[in-house]
Amino acid sequence: ETGVTQSPTHLIKTRGQQVTLRCSSQSGHNTVSWYQQALGQGPQFIFQYYREEENGRGNFPPRFSGLQFPNYSSELNVNALELDDSALYLCASSLRQDYGYTFGSGTRLTVV
Amino acid sequence: AQSVSQHNHHVILSEAASLELGCNYSYGGTVNLFWYVQYPGQHLQLLLKYFSGDPLVKGIKGFEAEFIKSKFSFNLRKPSVQWSDTAEYFCAVNEAGGFKTIFGAGTRLFVKA
């Protein structure tokens, strides 16, 4: 098993900028979900991709968008960054949309 | 809307003490239930899961959880904790066949050696 890898591990952005976070899913997993985890809170669901299509979304504005590629890797894009976007962003892959997840180590985003 | 409630935010136990972490969810349909654990410096990993069948589920490292449908609960238990169980534990639920897994706020467990 290759596990889930995310890049970068940390980054600092200025308010108003745009950011792209990347995720390689575990081998054989065709579903990727993205979560935002603020300090002291549980992960909050952003959206899920299955076979390159977004098949579900949480309560996040449209400036949060994503992609999934034919190899099932995925990107999370955030436009017009706000200070409140500072958080740990987690990518999780799974065999099915409602199966248990394999998580990556996350990307720590700081918006200043 | 679905929600997950974990009763304790912080728990401190001595080694060999028994552990029970509470988890309640709000959803009336068929659900899948999970416990995840995050050890210090590591990523979240699946501890155990319940989809159907025997409501008592056994996971890794001696953990188990019991699904009580009438109480909308899925409590995590371990008869005797070790110092290495120090971690943050998250309960999670999704609608069977659904796309969205909801997590609780987590419980930080500290086990004193």
Interface residues (C-beta under 8 A of the other chain):
Chain A: S33 Y35 G40 Q41 G42 P43 Q44 F45 Q48 Y50 N55 G56 G58 L90 A92 Q97 D98 Y99 G100 Y101 T102 F103 G104 S105 G106
Chain B: V4 N32 F34 Y36 Q42 H43 L44 Q45 L46 K49 F90 N94 E95 A96 G97 G98 F99 K100 T101 I102 F103 G104 A105 G106
